[in-house]
Structure formats: structure tokens, C-alpha cells
Amino acid sequence: MKVLGVIPARFASSRFPGKPLIDIKGKTMIRRVFEGAAQSSQIERVVVATDDQRIIDEVLSFKGNAIMTSEKHPSGTDRCAEVAALYPECDIVINIQGDEPMVDYRQLEQLISAFSDPSVEIATLVTRKTTMDDLQNPNRIKVVADHDMNALYFSRSVVPNFHHSADDVLENYPFLRHIGLYAYRASTLQKLTSLAPTALERIESLEQLRWLFYGYKIRLVETDIETPNVDVPEDLSKVLELLG
């Protein structure tokens, strides 16, 4: 089973322009993500997928792999699919978030392990490390699983909702919080990009609801490894603190 790791990286982020090229203690963020992912012995190749020459130049400067992709892609999934089509020998594609400078290769390998089950087409990570603040924060995505650990639903709201006191709820239900790393069988990834957007996806602003709507199963892989992402400039302080 050959695995391709793809790191989608846009320069023109609305909330943090130029984010992939910011300096984090002597290395750009995109370099830290690339080097973290490349530590996995299970990933055949790691490639940065971008639409900006400045990011291409940076990746090439540290002898990484980078491919210029279309500026018209609506999501990182579509960018991953364009790159994956160039590597038909790869069976599994991991979408590695370009804003996680401390990405842990062990997370990626946990995700890869899901595909030992031949029925798995898509997999993603979840954690039970969930606080009441997480449940109430719309930027912390909640997930409900079925008995086979396939996703039933993702939401920015609290799911399942609860009528008991807040003090009891975390003790009485194993809430799952989504960690946004995805892996796909290469053939499935190409099919996902042809699906029409749905109203449900637009309401929640969660692309994975499109896949569920059209009948694709998403296997949930539980992890206790979590690394901070850099969504806005204020997020940098936590990364710098952890790097020491």
C-alpha cells in the first residue's frame, strides 16, 4: 500500500495572508509541516500543493517537493486530488493541514492504519479530549459515531444535544471532537471532487457533510495526539510556547 502525503498551502488566506511563509523560530511554517510529515516511514512521498510561486520557491529551497495547482480550487480536497492524479501508483492520499507546524507523524500513521480494513474509503481523526468550552465553541467540530466508528454527523453545534445539567454531561457521554486530518483511497478522492455541494454542507460550512450526504462512509480513528494549528496570527503564541 503506497501512501502519498499532500500539503495544500495557499498564500492568500483571508484570515492570515502569507501564512505558509511566516517564520517560526528559524523555519517557515510550510517547512515545519513538510519535515514533520516526512518523518513517517509509511508515507512514500510528501508534496506541497500550492497556487503561489513564492511557496514553490521556499519548498524547493529546502529540497522539498512542490507542485503548482489551479487557483480555482474551492477546497484543499480539490487541490489534493489534482496532485494525487499525478501519482497513479499511490493507493492512499493524506490531506495534511498546511497550518499545523508541529504535525506529529504518529497521527498520520494512525490514520493510515484505518485502511487495513478494505471497506474503508475515507478516514479522519477524532479525540475524546473535549471540554465544555469545546462543546460550545463553533470552531471546535463535534462528531457522532455509529457502532463501527463511522461518522453519523459532524457539527459546529453540540451533538448530541443535552437536556441534563452541564456539570453532568461530559461524565455521561463520550463526546468526540474532530481533528482535521483526512486520508482517502486515491480512487475515492477523485470521485469526491465531482460531487455537487449540498445545502447541509453550506449551513454548517463543513465539506465532509457533502460526502456523508452522498453515501460515503467516514471511518473515525481515535487519537490522543493533538497539535496546535495556526488559523490566525494570535494562534502563533501557543506554538512558540510549545517549541520552547
C-alpha positions in Angstrom: 0.0 0.0 0.0 1.7 3.2 -1.2 0.8 6.4 0.6 1.0 10.0 -0.8 1.0 12.9 1.7 -0.3 16.2 0.2 0.0 19.6 2.0 -2.4 22.1 0.5 -0.9 25.6 1.0 -2.5 28.9 -0.1 -0.7 32.2 0.2 -3.8 34.4 0.1 -5.5 33.3 3.3 -8.3 35.7 4.2 -7.6 35.5 7.9 -3.8 35.2 7.8 -2.2 36.2 4.4 1.1 34.7 3.7 0.7 32.2 6.5 2.7 29.3 5.0 5.9 31.5 4.8 5.8 33.0 8.3 9.0 32.4 10.3 8.7 30.1 13.3 11.9 30.1 15.2 14.1 30.0 12.1 12.0 27.9 9.8 8.9 28.7 7.7 5.6 27.1 8.7 5.4 25.2 5.4 8.9 23.7 6.1 7.9 22.6 9.6 4.8 20.9 8.3 6.7 19.2 5.4 9.5 18.0 7.7 7.1 16.7 10.3 5.1 14.7 7.8 8.3 13.4 6.1 9.3 11.7 9.3 6.8 8.9 8.6 8.3 5.8 7.1 4.9 4.8 5.9 4.5 7.8 3.5 6.0 7.2 0.1 6.2 10.9 -0.8 5.2 14.3 0.6 4.2 17.0 -1.8 3.2 20.6 -1.2 0.2 21.7 -3.4 0.1 25.4 -3.8 -1.1 28.2 -6.2 1.7 30.6 -5.4 5.3 30.7 -6.8 6.7 32.1 -3.5 5.6 28.9 -1.7 7.1 26.8 -4.5 10.4 28.6 -4.2 10.5 28.1 -0.5 9.8 24.4 -0.7 12.4 23.9 -3.3 14.9 25.8 -1.2 14.9 23.1 1.4 14.8 20.4 -1.3 11.1 19.5 -0.7 8.6 18.6 -3.3 6.1 21.1 -4.6 3.5 21.3 -7.4 1.7 24.4 -8.8 -2.0 23.7 -8.8 -5.0 25.6 -10.1 -6.1 28.9 -8.4 -9.7 27.9 -8.9 -9.9 25.0 -6.4 -12.6 25.7 -3.8 -11.0 23.5 -1.1 -7.9 21.7 -0.1 -9.5 18.4 -1.0 -9.7 19.5 -4.7 -6.1 20.6 -4.5 -5.1 17.2 -3.1 -7.0 15.5 -5.9 -5.1 17.4 -8.6 -1.8 16.3 -7.2 -2.9 12.7 -6.5 -3.8 12.3 -10.2 -0.1 12.8 -11.0 0.8 9.8 -8.8 -1.4 6.9 -10.0 0.9 4.4 -8.2 -0.3 5.6 -4.8 -3.2 3.9 -3.2 -3.9 6.2 -0.2 -3.7 10.0 -0.1 -3.4 12.0 3.2 -4.6 15.6 3.3 -2.1 17.2 5.7 -3.1 20.6 7.0 -0.6 23.3 6.0 -1.2 25.3 9.2 0.0 22.7 11.7 3.7 23.4 12.1 4.0 20.7 14.9 2.3 17.9 13.0 3.1 14.6 14.5 3.9 11.8 12.1 2.4 9.3 14.5 -1.0 10.9 13.9 -0.6 10.3 10.2 0.3 6.6 10.8 -2.7 6.2 13.0 -4.8 7.4 10.1 -3.1 5.2 7.6 -3.8 2.1 9.8 -7.5 2.5 9.2 -7.0 1.3 5.6 -6.0 -2.2 6.7 -9.8 -2.6 6.6 -10.6 -2.9 2.9 -14.0 -1.4 3.4 -12.6 2.0 4.5 -12.7 4.7 1.8 -12.2 7.8 3.9 -10.7 8.2 7.4 -10.3 11.1 9.8 -9.1 11.6 13.4 -11.1 12.3 16.5 -10.3 12.7 20.1 -12.3 12.3 23.4 -10.3 15.2 24.9 -13.3 17.5 25.0 -14.1 20.3 27.4 -17.3 22.2 27.9 -15.7 25.2 26.2 -15.0 22.9 23.1 -18.7 21.9 23.0 -19.8 25.5 23.0 -17.2 26.7 20.5 -18.4 26.6 16.9 -14.8 26.3 15.7 -14.4 23.0 17.5 -16.2 20.4 15.3 -18.2 17.7 17.1 -18.8 14.3 15.7 -21.2 11.5 16.4 -20.2 7.9 15.6 -22.0 4.7 14.9 -21.2 1.2 16.3 -18.4 0.7 13.7 -16.8 4.1 14.4 -18.1 5.5 11.2 -19.3 9.1 11.3 -23.0 9.8 11.5 -22.7 13.5 11.6 -20.3 16.5 12.1 -21.5 19.8 13.5 -20.4 23.1 14.9 -23.2 22.8 17.4 -23.3 20.4 20.3 -24.2 16.9 19.1 -25.8 15.1 20.6 -27.6 18.0 22.3 -28.3 17.5 26.0 -31.1 18.4 28.4 -29.2 17.5 31.6 -27.1 19.9 33.6 -23.8 20.9 32.0 -22.0 19.6 35.1 -23.0 16.0 34.3 -22.9 15.9 30.6 -19.2 15.3 30.0 -19.2 12.4 32.5 -22.2 10.7 31.0 -21.5 10.8 27.2 -18.2 10.2 25.3 -18.3 13.3 23.1 -15.9 13.2 20.2 -14.1 16.2 18.8 -12.8 16.3 15.2 -9.1 16.7 14.3 -9.0 17.9 10.7 -6.6 15.4 9.1 -8.1 13.2 6.3 -7.0 10.3 4.3 -8.7 8.8 1.3 -8.3 5.9 -1.1 -7.0 7.5 -4.2 -9.9 6.4 -6.4 -12.4 7.7 -3.8 -10.7 11.1 -3.6 -11.2 11.6 -7.4 -14.9 10.8 -7.0 -15.4 13.2 -4.1 -14.3 16.2 -6.2 -17.1 15.5 -8.7 -19.9 15.7 -6.1 -22.2 18.8 -6.2 -22.2 20.9 -3.0 -25.2 20.5 -0.7 -27.4 22.7 1.4 -26.4 20.9 4.6 -22.7 21.5 3.8 -23.3 25.2 3.3 -25.3 25.6 6.5 -22.6 24.0 8.7 -19.7 25.1 6.4 -18.3 21.6 6.7 -17.3 19.9 3.4 -17.4 16.4 4.9 -21.2 16.6 5.2 -21.3 16.5 1.4 -19.6 13.1 1.4 -21.9 11.7 4.0 -24.9 13.1 2.1 -23.9 11.2 -1.0 -23.5 7.9 0.9 -19.7 7.8 1.6 -18.7 6.4 4.9 -16.0 8.2 7.0 -14.1 6.0 9.4 -13.2 7.8 12.7 -9.8 7.0 14.1 -9.4 7.9 17.8 -6.2 9.5 18.9 -4.8 11.2 22.0 -2.2 13.1 20.0 -3.1 16.7 19.1 -1.0 19.5 17.8 -2.0 23.2 17.6 -2.9 24.8 14.3 -2.3 28.4 13.3 -5.5 29.8 12.0 -5.0 33.5 12.9 -1.9 35.4 14.0 -2.9 35.1 17.6 -2.5 31.3 17.4 1.2 31.6 17.0 1.9 32.2 20.7 0.8 28.7 21.7 3.1 27.1 19.0 6.1 29.3 20.1 5.5 28.3 23.7 5.4 24.6 23.0 8.6 24.9 20.8 10.3 26.4 23.8 
